[in-house]
Amino acid sequence: MITTRTAGSSMMDLKTDILAADNCIRPFIRETPLEYSIVLSHMTGCEVYLKCENLQHTGSFKVRGAFNKLLLLNDEQRSRGIVTASSGNHGLAVAFGLNQFHIPSIIFMPENASSTKVENIRHYGVPIEFYEKDMMLTEAYARDYAKRHKMVYISPYNDLQVISGQGTIGIELMRQLDAIDTVFACVGGGGLISGVGAYLKSISPQIKIIGCLPENSPVMAESIKAGHILEMETRPTLSDATAGGIEPNAITFNLCQQYVDEFNLVTEDEIEAAIIHIMQCHHFLIEGASGVALAAFIKNAERYRNKKVVVVLSGANISLETLKMILN
């Protein structure tokens, strides 16, 4: 467990942006269910709810931030075309939006991206190019490509408009549950937890926001611990959506310092067990990043007895090969 320090905040500004994002994207997204888990509640002694972003369009919360960014582009920006980088879910969300707006684009993905996520993007007819295996290198190349070709780059997380879109999950949670004690959410670049944490704490500062990461790729947690963004090697993980490094000077670093109360790390075995648990008890399909959040809660549940806990199931886009491996 790594506890964060507090810092000065522009919480009200971000809250305003999140409320504006909600008005902007509401016609294009689903308000996903918040499902009470009787099994997890009985198992842990907590009151446990699952925020089912695995049921969102494209199978991931990422459609929220992607749509907010795309809808806020002006005609001149759209005419120049869009470039993005993604390990899968962000790219799929952008492709989903581009398919509706008919904007020229290109998506860069790491060479080891999930085959399921690659094929899902191809369905939208958006060009894909592969570069390196480390997502941070893919992002840097895509940003440079956009600059050289005078196109608009959409970051998976290092963009306030994208973060504001992800924060609309917090608005839904406050509508769906009368009180929340603790929220568990996965962390990669930090866009999801920054947006959700900023909104929830602007309404109810006592809510605890817990960032969840695989031990094999703990970049944000270790960076917060060090006090600056680290360059570090990561190992393969079932949580491909949160794997890899963080851009230098990413705005999510400061936001995580402000809004995330602590970080919990989980093993690959714990992620596997969480994915299987959800399949057995809720008949949901979730990907590794969702499993990270659930595994972190289960691992630390004793600390939250008698509390109202929300676990964000961030996505469902797991490959058939990975699923077979887990089940075997």
Sequence and secondary structure as in RCSB ss.txt:
>XXXX:A:sequence
MITTRTAGSSMMDLKTDILAADNCIRPFIRETPLEYSIVLSHMTGCEVYLKCENLQHTGSFKVRGAFNKLLLLND
EQRSRGIVTASSGNHGLAVAFGLNQFHIPSIIFMPENASSTKVENIRHYGVPIEFYEKDMMLTEAYARDYAKRHK
MVYISPYNDLQVISGQGTIGIELMRQLDAIDTVFACVGGGGLISGVGAYLKSISPQIKIIGCLPENSPVMAESIK
AGHILEMETRPTLSDATAGGIEPNAITFNLCQQYVDEFNLVTEDEIEAAIIHIMQCHHFLIEGASGVALAAFIKN
AERYRNKKVVVVLSGANISLETLKMILN
>XXXX:A:secstr
 EE       HHHHHHHHHHHHHHHGGGS    EEE HHHHHHHSSEEEEEEGGGSGGGBTHHHHHHHHHHH  H
HHHHH EEEE SSHHHHHHHHHHHHHT  EEEEE TT  HHHHHHHHTTT  EEE  SSHHHHHHHHHHHHHHTT
 EEE SSS HHHHHHHTHHHHHHHHH S  SEEEEE SSSHHHHHHHHHHHHH TT EEEEEEETT  HHHHHHH
HTS         S GGG S   TT HHHHHHHHH  EEEEE HHHHHHHHHHHHHHH     HHHHHHHHHHHHH
GGGGTTSEEEEEE B    HHHHHHHH 
